[in-house]
Amino acid sequence: MSQAEFDAYVDEYDAQHAQSVRLSGEDPDFFAEYKAKEAARVAAAAELAPRRMMDFGAGRGNCIAHLQNAFPDAALTALDVSARSLTHCAARAVRPLETVCYDGQTLPFADGSFDLIFTACVFHHIPAEDHIRLLREIRRALTPQGRFVLFEHNPWNPLTRHAVATCPFDVNAVLISAPEMRRRFRAAGFEDVSLRYTLFFPAMLAPLRPLERGLGWLPLGAQYCLVAR
């Protein structure tokens, strides 16, 4: 999706997103907070205390406040191709952050600028032919001990496919399987790549959610998480 297309959906995005996930029984904020907390868990497991981190494809800033709460000592940069979307990030932030609009091609940062780079359901909007090049850019922008945490929709989950198919914002989305996304990570030079499936239970089955930690191998979760260094 081009910058112009993203800009056109800015005002309607929240309502469209909420409608598309209604079958889960949760609102978009639940998923944003979940991802931020998972990113914090990844960092803690790696004994990583990020000083500078990026939300790649931050959009309207759904994850901004949650990332800032999960990483209170990190300076956060919100990056996106849509300048209109980025205007919403500051309003959602709980403390000052940097917003950067880029050309969709090259990350405007020096090598090793970030200890952690986070992205949530962005790559299915990016043409597949650009994935490996952008992943190389992300790898370049990470510190040697840094982590890249990616969440994406799992095309093997029928409810996920329904949510994407009924969301106007996702009209041009192309879902990527976890094994294929992991292959692209490795093609971009990431050598240490872990995969875990997430979000197995809708709100009506919330008491079962503690079981998810042991189900990460099962390719039926609504989304998946790849962690790379």
Disulfide bonds with the S-S distance in Angstrom:
none
